[in-house]
Amino acid sequence: MDADSVRKLLENVRDGQINIDEALFELKKLPFEDLGFAKVDQHRCLRNGYPEVVYCQGKTIGQIKAIVARLIEKNSCVMATRAVRYVYEAIKEIAGDAVYHELARIVVVKRSDAVLAEKSIAVVSAGTADMPVAEEAAVTAETMGNRVERVYDVGVAGIHRLFSSMDTLMKANVLVVAAGMEGALASVVGGLVDKPVIAVPTSVGYGASFGGLAALLAMLNTCAAGVAVVNIDNGFGAGYLASMINRL
């Protein structure tokens, strides 16, 4: 329940539309709604500027539907991440306007358009295999009201591909770089631009990449200033952070 909802609730009590007991029942939902298996944080948008996001992996279909149903009642935009197609189909049963971004594995229920930030975010991927993680970042940032420019498959094995997109990179206010293998692309980009770079190591690579650990360590050890690193395959976290930076 947001500030406007509380104000409306008090007005309804004053006007006699609801009684004190009903008002108290609504206020009991502060600061979260306890569903037994989940405590739905309905005030996160007030505190953090964006509603609670549902992480679908590990949850049952029933749990996901119940959480999403509660969130869409009180929020104009809800995201469900790491969602496979049958999760989307289940959400669509309760929200017919849900949209599935299959590559990003994100379901979005959006009932109003966010005001677009003036400046853009560039999302860069080293290879085509890194695109699912890059798309998770891009869709997250777009859903949160940002202009996103995608620059994909520009890894260091063919560095001239990256240089052909320098105009896009230089115009961005913040950049997200997703790379697996040895994870070198984030350092290269960090050395070319004067804006923050959020590096996302991906689990793409052969055995010695250790499921993204090699890329993670390489990014943490970057010699390029202005590069920050999120967890392996955490495109959502990178997109969310990029949005926060872009809207400062």
TIMI-363781 format. One line per 8 residues: number of its first residue (from 1); their letters; for each residue x, y, z of N, C-alpha, C. Coordinates in pm, 1 decimal, always signed. Example, Ala and Ser with C-alpha at 12.3 -4.5 7.8 and 13.67 -1.06 7.14 Angstrom:
REM residues 2
1) as) +1319.0/-569.0/+780.0/+1230.0/-450.0/+780.0/+1320.0/-330.0/+780.0 ~ +1285.0/-225.0/+708.0/+1367.0/-106.0/+714.0/+1290.0/+3.0/+787.0
REM end
This chain:
REM residues 248
1) mdadsvrk) +84.7/-119.3/+0.0/+0.0/+0.0/+0.0/+88.2/+124.3/+0.0 ~ +68.9/+211.7/-100.2/+150.5/+331.6/-108.7/+82.7/+447.5/-35.4 ~ +149.6/+565.1/-38.5/+98.9/+680.1/+36.1/-39.7/+722.0/-13.8 ~ -60.7/+716.7/-145.0/-191.5/+754.1/-200.7/-300.7/+657.8/-154.4 ~ -265.2/+530.8/-145.1/-362.7/+430.6/-101.5/-401.4/+452.3/+44.7 ~ -302.2/+486.0/+128.3/-330.7/+513.8/+269.5/-422.0/+634.9/+281.3 ~ -393.1/+738.4/+202.2/-474.4/+860.1/+205.0/-618.8/+829.5/+162.8 ~ -631.0/+749.6/+57.7/-764.8/+712.5/+9.7/-839.0/+628.9/+113.5
9) llenvrdg) -765.0/+541.5/+180.7/-825.2/+458.8/+285.0/-881.4/+545.2/+396.5 ~ -804.8/+645.9/+439.4/-851.0/+734.8/+546.1/-971.2/+817.5/+501.2 ~ -971.8/+858.0/+375.3/-1086.0/+932.7/+322.0/-1211.6/+846.1/+320.2 ~ -1194.3/+717.1/+285.6/-1308.2/+625.8/+283.0/-1365.8/+604.2/+423.2 ~ -1277.3/+601.2/+524.3/-1324.7/+589.6/+662.8/-1402.4/+715.2/+701.1 ~ -1346.2/+831.1/+666.8/-1411.2/+959.2/+698.9/-1548.5/+971.5/+633.2 ~ -1556.4/+922.1/+507.0/-1680.8/+934.1/+431.6/-1779.9/+822.3/+463.1 ~ -1739.6/+728.8/+550.0/-1828.9/+621.5/+589.9/-1840.4/+508.4/+490.1
17) qinideal) -1751.8/+504.2/+392.3/-1758.7/+398.6/+290.7/-1708.2/+264.7/+345.2 ~ -1616.8/+269.8/+438.2/-1571.5/+148.8/+507.6/-1564.8/+179.6/+656.7 ~ -1570.8/+75.3/+739.2/-1565.2/+97.7/+883.0/-1422.8/+83.0/+936.3 ~ -1407.0/+110.7/+1063.2/-1274.8/+109.8/+1124.4/-1211.0/-28.2/+1116.6 ~ -1288.4/-133.1/+1137.2/-1233.7/-269.1/+1134.7/-1178.7/-303.1/+996.9 ~ -1250.8/-262.3/+892.9/-1203.4/-287.4/+755.6/-1075.6/-209.1/+727.8 ~ -1070.6/-86.3/+776.9/-949.9/-5.8/+758.4/-831.4/-67.5/+831.0 ~ -854.4/-115.8/+951.1/-747.4/-179.0/+1027.7/-696.4/-303.9/+956.6
25) felkklpf) -788.3/-378.6/+893.9/-748.0/-498.6/+820.5/-652.5/-462.0/+706.4 ~ -684.2/-353.4/+634.5/-597.2/-308.9/+526.5/-461.6/-263.9/+579.7 ~ -462.3/-192.4/+690.9/-337.3/-142.7/+748.7/-249.8/-256.0/+803.4 ~ -312.4/-368.8/+836.1/-234.6/-483.7/+883.0/-141.2/-537.3/+776.1 ~ -167.6/-500.9/+651.8/-82.2/-547.0/+542.4/+50.4/-471.3/+537.8 ~ +63.5/-370.8/+620.9/+188.5/-294.7/+627.8/+285.0/-366.1/+720.3 ~ +412.0/-374.3/+689.3/+474.2/-331.4/+563.8/+483.5/-442.8/+458.9 ~ +419.6/-558.2/+484.5/+421.8/-667.0/+386.6/+297.1/-752.7/+406.2
33) edlgfakv) +270.2/-832.6/+305.1/+158.4/-926.6/+314.3/+214.2/-1066.5/+334.9 ~ +172.8/-1131.8/+440.3/+223.2/-1265.2/+472.6/+133.1/-1370.2/+408.8 ~ +188.9/-1439.9/+307.8/+113.3/-1545.4/+240.3/+143.0/-1682.9/+298.3 ~ +219.0/-1686.3/+405.9/+257.6/-1813.8/+466.1/+389.7/-1862.9/+411.0 ~ +397.3/-1881.7/+280.9/+520.4/-1926.4/+215.8/+603.7/-1808.8/+165.3 ~ +547.5/-1688.5/+166.9/+618.8/-1570.2/+118.6/+563.5/-1445.5/+187.1 ~ +651.7/-1351.8/+213.9/+611.1/-1222.7/+268.7/+627.7/-1119.6/+157.4 ~ +516.8/-1081.0/+95.6/+519.4/-995.3/-22.0/+541.7/-850.3/+20.1
41) dqhrclrn) +650.1/-793.8/-26.3/+692.3/-658.4/+11.7/+622.1/-555.9/-76.9 ~ +509.1/-504.5/-29.9/+431.6/-409.9/-109.7/+483.6/-266.4/-98.5 ~ +579.7/-243.4/-13.6/+631.2/-107.2/+5.8/+767.1/-84.9/-59.6 ~ +814.9/-184.7/-130.7/+949.9/-172.0/-186.5/+959.5/-56.4/-285.4 ~ +852.8/-33.2/-360.7/+856.4/+76.1/-457.3/+875.7/+210.0/-386.8 ~ +812.5/+225.7/-270.9/+830.1/+349.0/-194.3/+972.7/+362.6/-143.6 ~ +1032.4/+251.7/-100.1/+1167.5/+257.3/-41.9/+1276.0/+262.3/-148.8 ~ +1259.8/+180.4/-252.7/+1367.4/+160.7/-350.1/+1339.1/+215.8/-488.8
49) gypevvyc) +1215.8/+258.3/-512.4/+1182.6/+315.2/-641.8/+1131.6/+215.7/-743.5 ~ +1126.9/+84.8/-705.3/+1075.4/-16.2/-798.0/+1015.9/-130.7/-716.3 ~ +904.3/-189.1/-763.4/+838.9/-296.1/-686.4/+927.2/-420.0/-671.6 ~ +887.7/-505.9/-578.6/+956.4/-632.8/-559.6/+952.9/-713.8/-689.1 ~ +1064.4/-777.4/-722.1/+1075.4/-859.6/-842.1/+1071.1/-1006.8/-800.0 ~ +996.9/-1086.8/-874.2/+979.1/-1228.1/-839.8/+1085.9/-1312.2/-908.5 ~ +1167.3/-1380.8/-829.4/+1265.5/-1476.4/-881.9/+1197.2/-1612.8/-885.5 ~ +1177.0/-1666.3/-1006.1/+1090.7/-1784.3/-1022.6/+1159.5/-1917.6/-992.9
57) qgktigqi) +1288.9/-1925.1/-1015.3/+1358.6/-2052.3/-996.4/+1342.6/-2100.2/-852.9 ~ +1306.2/-2227.1/-836.1/+1292.9/-2283.4/-702.0/+1154.1/-2267.7/-641.8 ~ +1067.4/-2190.5/-706.5/+931.4/-2172.7/-656.2/+835.9/-2260.6/-736.3 ~ +726.9/-2302.1/-673.1/+624.0/-2378.2/-743.3/+538.0/-2282.2/-825.5 ~ +464.0/-2338.2/-921.5/+374.1/-2256.3/-1002.6/+270.4/-2187.5/-913.6 ~ +218.0/-2260.9/-817.6/+119.1/-2203.1/-726.9/+175.3/-2085.2/-648.2 ~ +297.8/-2098.4/-601.0/+360.8/-1989.8/-525.7/+383.7/-1867.6/-614.2 ~ +432.3/-1892.7/-735.9/+459.3/-1781.2/-828.7/+330.6/-1707.1/-860.5
65) kaivarli) +225.1/-1779.7/-892.3/+98.4/-1716.4/-927.6/+42.2/-1635.9/-810.4 ~ +53.9/-1689.9/-691.3/+0.8/-1620.0/-574.7/+77.9/-1490.3/-548.4 ~ +211.1/-1495.9/-560.3/+292.3/-1376.1/-535.9/+266.2/-1270.7/-642.9 ~ +265.3/-1313.5/-769.0/+241.3/-1218.9/-878.2/+102.2/-1157.3/-864.6 ~ +3.0/-1238.4/-829.7/-133.1/-1187.6/-815.2/-140.7/-1076.9/-711.1 ~ -71.3/-1093.4/-601.0/-72.4/-991.1/-496.2/+2.3/-866.7/-542.6 ~ +113.2/-884.9/-613.6/+193.0/-769.6/-656.8/+120.2/-686.1/-761.3 ~ +54.1/-751.8/-856.4/-10.3/-674.9/-963.9/-134.5/-600.7/-914.7
73) eknscvma) -185.7/-637.1/-798.2/-299.1/-563.5/-742.7/-259.0/-422.1/-700.6 ~ -133.1/-406.1/-661.2/-92.0/-279.5/-600.9/+24.5/-212.2/-673.5 ~ +70.0/-270.4/-785.0/+182.1/-213.0/-857.9/+150.7/-208.6/-1007.2 ~ +196.4/-103.9/-1073.3/+167.0/-89.2/-1216.5/+261.2/-169.9/-1304.0 ~ +368.8/-220.1/-1245.7/+464.9/-299.6/-1323.4/+524.9/-407.6/-1234.4 ~ +522.6/-530.8/-1282.8/+578.3/-643.5/-1207.6/+665.8/-725.9/-1301.1 ~ +782.9/-763.7/-1251.5/+874.1/-848.8/-1327.4/+891.6/-983.1/-1257.3 ~ +893.6/-1089.2/-1336.4/+924.9/-1222.8/-1286.0/+1045.0/-1273.3/-1364.6
81) travryvy) +1156.5/-1297.5/-1296.2/+1280.8/-1335.2/-1363.1/+1305.4/-1485.8/-1356.0 ~ +1396.3/-1531.6/-1442.9/+1429.0/-1673.8/-1455.6/+1302.4/-1757.5/-1472.8 ~ +1219.2/-1711.2/-1562.9/+1090.1/-1776.0/-1588.5/+1095.9/-1854.0/-1719.2 ~ +1065.8/-1982.6/-1712.5/+1054.6/-2063.7/-1834.0/+914.8/-2045.2/-1891.5 ~ +891.0/-2100.6/-2011.0/+765.9/-2072.0/-2080.7/+643.2/-2117.0/-2001.8 ~ +647.3/-2232.2/-1935.8/+526.8/-2275.8/-1865.1/+496.5/-2185.8/-1745.3 ~ +598.9/-2119.6/-1692.5/+575.0/-2020.8/-1586.9/+501.1/-1900.8/-1645.6 ~ +546.0/-1856.0/-1762.4/+477.8/-1746.1/-1830.8/+332.1/-1780.6/-1857.3
89) eaikeiag) +307.4/-1901.7/-1907.1/+170.5/-1941.7/-1938.3/+83.2/-1943.0/-1813.1 ~ +142.7/-1980.1/-1700.8/+68.1/-1979.3/-1574.1/+38.4/-1836.8/-1529.1 ~ +135.7/-1747.2/-1542.9/+114.7/-1607.4/-1505.0/+8.8/-1543.6/-1594.8 ~ +9.9/-1581.8/-1721.8/-86.7/-1524.7/-1817.0/-230.0/-1561.4/-1780.4 ~ -248.3/-1669.2/-1706.0/-382.1/-1707.0/-1661.6/-440.8/-1603.3/-1566.2 ~ -354.7/-1534.3/-1492.3/-403.1/-1434.3/-1396.5/-375.1/-1292.2/-1443.9 ~ -291.6/-1279.6/-1549.1/-258.8/-1147.5/-1603.2/-249.2/-1161.2/-1755.2 ~ -360.8/-1138.9/-1821.9/-366.2/-1159.2/-1966.5/-274.6/-1068.1/-2044.4
97) davyhela) -231.3/-958.3/-1983.3/-142.8/-864.8/-2052.2/+5.3/-892.1/-2024.7 ~ +34.7/-1006.4/-1963.8/+174.6/-1042.3/-1937.8/+248.8/-1063.3/-2069.6 ~ +374.1/-1020.9/-2072.8/+459.4/-1034.6/-2191.5/+580.8/-1117.9/-2154.2 ~ +616.3/-1212.5/-2241.0/+729.9/-1300.8/-2214.0/+848.0/-1264.4/-2303.1 ~ +960.6/-1233.4/-2241.4/+1085.7/-1210.7/-2312.4/+1167.2/-1339.6/-2298.8 ~ +1153.3/-1425.5/-2399.0/+1201.2/-1563.1/-2386.4/+1352.3/-1572.1/-2368.4 ~ +1428.7/-1497.2/-2446.7/+1574.2/-1505.0/-2436.1/+1621.0/-1457.1/-2299.0 ~ +1556.8/-1353.7/-2247.7/+1593.1/-1299.6/-2116.2/+1534.2/-1380.8/-2002.5
105) rivvvkrs) +1434.2/-1464.7/-2033.9/+1360.7/-1543.7/-1933.9/+1293.4/-1452.9/-1830.3 ~ +1230.3/-1347.1/-1879.7/+1161.0/-1252.3/-1792.4/+1016.7/-1236.0/-1838.0 ~ +924.9/-1240.7/-1742.5/+784.6/-1208.9/-1767.5/+758.4/-1070.0/-1710.5 ~ +695.2/-984.8/-1791.0/+663.9/-848.5/-1747.2/+514.4/-825.6/-1755.4 ~ +457.9/-778.4/-1645.4/+319.5/-731.7/-1644.0/+327.5/-581.6/-1621.2 ~ +298.7/-505.1/-1726.2/+318.4/-360.1/-1721.1/+188.5/-290.5/-1755.5 ~ +134.8/-215.3/-1659.2/+4.3/-151.9/-1677.3/+14.5/-2.2/-1699.0 ~ +135.7/+51.2/-1694.6/+156.1/+192.2/-1728.7/+299.0/+207.8/-1777.6
113) davlaeks) +320.8/+299.2/-1868.9/+453.4/+320.9/-1924.4/+535.6/+409.7/-1832.0 ~ +655.3/+362.8/-1796.8/+744.8/+443.3/-1714.6/+798.6/+559.7/-1797.6 ~ +823.1/+671.0/-1729.6/+883.3/+785.7/-1797.2/+1027.0/+749.6/-1833.2 ~ +1059.8/+758.4/-1961.7/+1192.5/+717.9/-2005.5/+1299.3/+814.5/-1956.2 ~ +1408.1/+757.8/-1906.0/+1523.1/+839.3/-1869.3/+1580.4/+903.2/-1995.1 ~ +1632.2/+1024.6/-1982.1/+1685.0/+1095.2/-2098.7/+1809.7/+1026.7/-2154.3 ~ +1895.9/+977.5/-2066.4/+2021.8/+917.4/-2109.6/+2004.3/+767.3/-2130.0 ~ +2096.5/+708.5/-2205.6/+2081.3/+567.8/-2243.1/+2179.0/+477.2/-2169.0
121) iavvsagt) +2143.8/+349.0/-2170.9/+2229.8/+242.7/-2119.2/+2271.1/+156.4/-2237.4 ~ +2398.9/+125.8/-2247.9/+2446.1/+34.2/-2351.9/+2468.4/-103.3/-2289.3 ~ +2410.2/-204.7/-2349.5/+2430.6/-342.6/-2305.1/+2512.0/-413.3/-2412.3 ~ +2627.3/-464.1/-2373.0/+2724.8/-519.2/-2466.5/+2748.1/-666.1/-2433.5 ~ +2749.5/-751.1/-2535.0/+2782.3/-892.1/-2511.6/+2905.0/-931.5/-2592.8 ~ +2987.1/-1016.3/-2533.9/+3107.8/-1062.6/-2603.2/+3071.7/-1155.0/-2718.7 ~ +2984.3/-1250.4/-2693.3/+2947.8/-1346.8/-2796.7/+2798.6/-1368.1/-2801.0 ~ +2752.6/-1436.9/-2903.9/+2610.4/-1469.1/-2914.7/+2565.4/-1555.5/-2797.6
129) admpvaee) +2653.7/-1642.2/-2749.1/+2619.7/-1729.6/-2636.5/+2600.0/-1651.5/-2506.8 ~ +2649.8/-1527.6/-2500.9/+2632.3/-1443.3/-2382.4/+2502.4/-1363.1/-2387.3 ~ +2430.6/-1372.0/-2498.2/+2312.2/-1288.6/-2517.6/+2199.7/-1311.2/-2416.4 ~ +2173.6/-1435.1/-2370.1/+2067.4/-1449.9/-2269.7/+2091.5/-1365.9/-2144.6 ~ +2215.2/-1361.9/-2097.8/+2247.6/-1281.7/-1979.9/+2239.6/-1132.7/-2013.7 ~ +2290.1/-1096.3/-2131.4/+2283.1/-956.9/-2175.0/+2138.0/-912.6/-2189.5 ~ +2054.4/-999.4/-2245.1/+1913.2/-964.8/-2262.0/+1841.2/-951.9/-2127.8 ~ +1880.5/-1032.8/-2031.1/+1822.1/-1018.6/-1897.7/+1850.8/-878.7/-1843.4
137) aavtaetm) +1972.4/-830.5/-1864.5/+2008.5/-695.1/-1822.0/+1931.6/-591.2/-1901.5 ~ +1924.6/-609.0/-2033.2/+1860.0/-510.9/-2120.4/+1710.4/-499.6/-2091.6 ~ +1642.4/-613.4/-2080.8/+1498.1/-611.9/-2055.7/+1468.7/-553.0/-1917.6 ~ +1550.7/-587.0/-1819.7/+1534.2/-529.5/-1685.8/+1543.3/-377.3/-1691.5 ~ +1647.4/-327.3/-1755.6/+1667.0/-182.1/-1764.3/+1554.6/-115.1/-1842.3 ~ +1511.5/-177.3/-1951.6/+1401.7/-120.6/-2030.2/+1271.9/-116.8/-1951.0 ~ +1242.4/-224.7/-1879.7/+1119.7/-231.5/-1801.1/+1118.1/-124.6/-1692.7 ~ +1236.1/-88.8/-1643.8/+1246.7/+13.7/-1539.8/+1249.0/+155.1/-1597.1
145) gnrvervy) +1227.7/+166.8/-1727.6/+1210.5/+298.4/-1786.6/+1334.3/+360.7/-1847.4 ~ +1425.2/+277.8/-1897.9/+1548.7/+329.0/-1956.6/+1555.3/+302.5/-2106.9 ~ +1622.4/+388.6/-2176.8/+1654.1/+366.4/-2317.1/+1777.0/+275.4/-2322.0 ~ +1766.9/+166.8/-2394.4/+1876.1/+68.8/-2399.2/+1923.7/+50.1/-2542.9 ~ +2053.9/+57.0/-2561.2/+2116.4/+27.3/-2690.1/+2192.4/-104.5/-2676.1 ~ +2166.0/-197.8/-2767.3/+2231.8/-328.1/-2762.4/+2347.6/-333.3/-2860.7 ~ +2460.2/-384.9/-2812.3/+2578.5/-405.4/-2896.8/+2624.4/-548.3/-2869.3 ~ +2587.7/-642.2/-2956.9/+2608.5/-783.8/-2928.9/+2712.3/-846.1/-3022.9
153) dvgvagih) +2776.5/-950.8/-2970.4/+2875.7/-1029.8/-3043.6/+2993.5/-943.0/-3089.4 ~ +3057.0/-876.5/-2992.7/+3170.7/-787.8/-3023.5/+3289.9/-822.1/-2933.9 ~ +3310.8/-952.2/-2910.9/+3417.3/-995.7/-2820.7/+3557.2/-969.7/-2873.5 ~ +3655.7/-990.2/-2786.8/+3793.9/-953.6/-2817.4/+3856.8/-1040.3/-2926.1 ~ +3796.9/-1153.5/-2958.5/+3851.6/-1236.3/-3066.9/+3841.9/-1165.7/-3202.3 ~ +3753.5/-1066.6/-3210.0/+3740.9/-984.2/-3330.9/+3716.1/-841.8/-3285.7 ~ +3817.7/-779.4/-3230.0/+3800.5/-651.8/-3160.3/+3751.8/-540.1/-3252.1 ~ +3773.4/-554.0/-3384.2/+3726.4/-451.1/-3476.9/+3574.9/-437.4/-3476.2
161) rlfssmdt) +3505.8/-544.7/-3438.1/+3359.2/-538.7/-3429.7/+3315.0/-441.0/-3320.8 ~ +3389.1/-439.3/-3210.6/+3359.4/-345.7/-3102.2/+3383.4/-201.8/-3145.7 ~ +3494.6/-178.9/-3214.3/+3530.4/-43.1/-3254.3/+3427.9/+17.3/-3350.4 ~ +3358.3/-67.5/-3424.5/+3257.6/-15.6/-3517.4/+3136.3/+41.1/-3444.6 ~ +3124.7/+13.9/-3314.5/+3010.8/+63.2/-3235.7/+3053.9/+168.9/-3133.4 ~ +3166.9/+232.8/-3155.0/+3219.7/+327.6/-3058.1/+3125.2/+444.3/-3031.6 ~ +3054.4/+489.9/-3132.7/+2961.4/+601.2/-3111.8/+2856.0/+565.8/-3007.2 ~ +2801.6/+444.8/-3017.5/+2700.6/+399.2/-2921.9/+2758.7/+389.1/-2782.1
169) lmkanvlv) +2879.3/+333.7/-2772.1/+2942.7/+317.9/-2641.8/+2971.0/+453.0/-2576.7 ~ +3019.4/+546.1/-2654.5/+3058.5/+676.0/-2600.5/+2937.7/+760.0/-2557.6 ~ +2824.0/+738.9/-2621.6/+2704.3/+817.1/-2588.4/+2633.2/+764.0/-2464.8 ~ +2658.3/+640.0/-2427.7/+2586.9/+579.1/-2314.9/+2627.2/+644.2/-2182.7 ~ +2531.2/+652.3/-2092.3/+2556.7/+707.3/-1959.1/+2613.3/+603.3/-1864.2 ~ +2582.9/+476.5/-1890.7/+2635.6/+363.1/-1814.0/+2632.3/+242.3/-1906.6 ~ +2726.3/+150.6/-1889.0/+2735.9/+34.9/-1977.9/+2734.3/-94.5/-1897.4 ~ +2669.1/-195.3/-1953.3/+2670.8/-331.0/-1898.4/+2742.8/-418.6/-1998.8
177) vaagmega) +2843.7/-493.7/-1953.6/+2921.3/-579.8/-2042.9/+2914.1/-723.7/-1994.1 ~ +2854.4/-812.0/-2074.9/+2841.7/-953.5/-2041.0/+2942.2/-1033.8/-2122.9 ~ +3025.9/-1110.6/-2054.2/+3129.0/-1188.7/-2124.5/+3162.3/-1314.2/-2046.7 ~ +3180.5/-1423.0/-2120.5/+3226.6/-1547.6/-2060.7/+3370.3/-1573.2/-2099.8 ~ +3405.5/-1701.1/-2119.1/+3543.6/-1737.3/-2152.7/+3640.6/-1672.1/-2053.5 ~ +3731.1/-1585.0/-2105.2/+3827.8/-1520.0/-2015.3/+3778.2/-1384.7/-1965.0 ~ +3661.6/-1338.8/-2012.8/+3598.9/-1218.4/-1959.3/+3673.2/-1089.4/-1987.2 ~ +3751.6/-1084.4/-2095.4/+3837.1/-968.0/-2119.6/+3763.2/-844.7/-2169.1
185) lasvvggl) +3643.8/-864.2/-2225.3/+3575.5/-752.4/-2290.6/+3546.3/-637.3/-2194.8 ~ +3513.0/-667.3/-2070.8/+3480.5/-560.9/-1975.2/+3599.5/-467.8/-1953.8 ~ +3719.3/-523.4/-1946.3/+3838.9/-441.0/-1929.2/+3863.3/-353.3/-2051.7 ~ +3841.3/-409.9/-2169.8/+3860.9/-333.3/-2292.8/+3764.1/-215.4/-2298.1 ~ +3636.2/-243.7/-2271.6/+3535.9/-137.7/-2274.8/+3566.0/-33.4/-2167.2 ~ +3606.2/-78.6/-2049.7/+3638.6/+12.5/-1941.7/+3751.9/+107.1/-1976.3 ~ +3840.8/+62.5/-2062.9/+3952.2/+145.7/-2105.4/+3918.7/+241.0/-2218.0 ~ +3796.7/+230.2/-2272.6/+3757.0/+312.4/-2387.6/+3657.7/+422.8/-2353.6
193) vdkpviav) +3583.9/+408.1/-2243.9/+3475.2/+501.8/-2214.7/+3499.6/+575.3/-2083.2 ~ +3429.5/+686.8/-2066.5/+3443.4/+766.8/-1944.6/+3320.0/+756.5/-1855.4 ~ +3247.9/+645.5/-1868.0/+3127.6/+622.6/-1788.4/+3141.1/+490.3/-1711.8 ~ +3059.2/+468.4/-1608.3/+3067.9/+343.7/-1531.4/+3039.1/+221.2/-1617.9 ~ +3113.5/+114.9/-1594.6/+3094.9/-12.9/-1663.5/+3059.5/-119.1/-1559.8 ~ +2947.1/-186.6/-1581.7/+2906.5/-296.7/-1494.3/+2936.0/-426.3/-1567.8 ~ +3029.2/-502.7/-1516.3/+3073.3/-626.3/-1581.2/+2992.9/-744.7/-1528.7 ~ +2946.9/-828.8/-1621.8/+2870.7/-948.8/-1585.3/+2943.9/-1071.2/-1638.4
201) ptsvgyga) +3011.5/-1146.5/-1552.8/+3072.3/-1271.0/-1600.8/+2963.0/-1372.4/-1631.3 ~ +2975.2/-1442.2/-1742.8/+2877.0/-1545.8/-1775.4/+2942.2/-1683.8/-1763.3 ~ +2859.5/-1784.9/-1753.2/+2909.1/-1921.3/-1735.3/+2944.6/-1987.1/-1868.2 ~ +2954.4/-1907.8/-1975.0/+2990.6/-1958.6/-2107.8/+3140.7/-1987.3/-2112.1 ~ +3176.9/-2104.2/-2162.8/+3319.0/-2135.0/-2178.2/+3348.3/-2281.9/-2159.8 ~ +3470.2/-2321.7/-2195.7/+3513.4/-2460.6/-2180.7/+3551.0/-2489.0/-2035.1 ~ +3597.9/-2609.7/-2011.0/+3617.1/-2658.3/-1874.4/+3693.6/-2567.0/-1781.2 ~ +3804.1/-2510.3/-1827.9/+3886.3/-2427.6/-1740.4/+3825.2/-2291.6/-1709.9
209) sfgglaal) +3709.8/-2261.2/-1770.9/+3639.6/-2137.9/-1733.4/+3566.5/-2156.0/-1600.2 ~ +3554.5/-2284.3/-1557.4/+3494.7/-2318.2/-1428.0/+3357.6/-2251.3/-1408.7 ~ +3274.0/-2263.2/-1511.1/+3137.7/-2213.0/-1500.1/+3127.6/-2063.3/-1478.6 ~ +3223.0/-1988.9/-1530.8/+3219.6/-1843.1/-1518.0/+3314.5/-1787.6/-1413.9 ~ +3376.9/-1875.4/-1336.0/+3468.2/-1828.5/-1231.6/+3590.9/-1759.5/-1291.2 ~ +3642.0/-1811.8/-1402.2/+3758.0/-1749.4/-1466.7/+3724.7/-1607.2/-1511.2 ~ +3606.9/-1588.1/-1572.5/+3564.7/-1454.6/-1615.3/+3542.7/-1363.2/-1495.4 ~ +3484.3/-1416.4/-1389.6/+3461.5/-1337.0/-1268.4/+3593.0/-1285.1/-1211.5
217) lamlntca) +3691.5/-1374.3/-1198.6/+3820.2/-1333.2/-1142.0/+3892.3/-1234.5/-1233.0 ~ +3881.2/-1255.7/-1363.8/+3944.9/-1162.9/-1457.8/+3883.1/-1024.2/-1446.5 ~ +3751.5/-1018.7/-1434.3/+3683.4/-889.7/-1422.2/+3715.8/-821.5/-1290.5 ~ +3724.3/-899.6/-1183.7/+3761.1/-842.5/-1053.1/+3903.5/-788.2/-1053.9 ~ +3988.0/-847.6/-1136.4/+4128.3/-806.6/-1144.1/+4155.8/-707.9/-1256.9 ~ +4051.0/-649.5/-1312.9/+4069.8/-557.8/-1424.6/+4161.4/-441.4/-1387.1 ~ +4241.5/-399.7/-1482.9/+4326.2/-282.4/-1460.6/+4257.6/-155.2/-1509.7 ~ +4138.6/-167.2/-1568.0/+4062.6/-50.4/-1614.1/+3983.6/+6.5/-1496.6
225) agvavvni) +4000.6/+136.8/-1472.1/+3926.3/+200.8/-1363.6/+3780.0/+218.7/-1404.4 ~ +3691.5/+219.1/-1305.0/+3550.4/+243.9/-1332.6/+3470.0/+122.0/-1369.1 ~ +3525.4/+1.9/-1345.8/+3455.0/-123.5/-1375.5/+3412.1/-188.1/-1244.1 ~ +3283.5/-214.1/-1229.0/+3230.8/-287.5/-1113.9/+3177.9/-421.9/-1163.7 ~ +3172.3/-521.2/-1075.9/+3139.4/-657.2/-1118.1/+3022.5/-712.0/-1036.2 ~ +2926.3/-773.6/-1104.7/+2818.4/-844.6/-1036.2/+2844.7/-995.0/-1046.4 ~ +2755.3/-1073.3/-991.0/+2775.6/-1217.3/-983.7/+2761.9/-1283.6/-1121.1 ~ +2809.5/-1406.3/-1129.7/+2805.7/-1483.1/-1253.9/+2661.2/-1497.9/-1303.4
233) dngfgagy) +2639.4/-1462.4/-1430.3/+2508.8/-1473.7/-1497.2/+2401.3/-1381.9/-1439.3 ~ +2440.3/-1284.4/-1357.9/+2339.8/-1198.5/-1293.5/+2307.2/-1077.2/-1380.2 ~ +2245.9/-1103.7/-1495.1/+2205.3/-995.2/-1583.2/+2102.3/-904.7/-1518.5 ~ +2011.2/-962.9/-1440.9/+1910.1/-882.4/-1372.8/+1975.2/-780.3/-1280.1 ~ +2068.9/-825.8/-1197.7/+2135.3/-735.2/-1104.1/+2208.6/-623.4/-1175.6 ~ +2270.2/-656.6/-1288.8/+2343.4/-555.6/-1366.2/+2247.4/-453.5/-1425.8 ~ +2135.9/-500.9/-1481.8/+2037.1/-410.3/-1540.1/+1972.7/-320.3/-1436.4 ~ +1945.5/-375.4/-1320.2/+1885.6/-297.8/-1211.7/+1981.1/-189.0/-1163.6
241) lasminrl) +2107.3/-227.4/-1142.7/+2207.8/-129.4/-1098.8/+2229.9/-21.8/-1204.1 ~ +2235.1/-62.8/-1330.5/+2252.6/+34.9/-1438.5/+2137.3/+135.1/-1439.9 ~ +2016.6/+87.1/-1414.9/+1900.2/+176.4/-1410.6/+1912.0/+275.6/-1296.3 ~ +1954.9/+229.2/-1180.7/+1971.3/+319.3/-1066.0/+2074.1/+428.3/-1096.3 ~ +2185.2/+389.5/-1158.5/+2289.2/+486.8/-1193.2/+2237.1/+584.9/-1298.1 ~ +2166.3/+532.9/-1396.5/+2119.9/+616.3/-1507.7/+2019.9/+722.1/-1462.7 ~ +1948.5/+695.0/-1352.9/+1843.8/+786.0/-1307.8/+1889.4/+875.6/-1191.9 ~ +2015.3/+872.9/-1158.2/+2065.6/+960.7/-1052.4/+2052.7/+1106.0/-1095.1
REM end
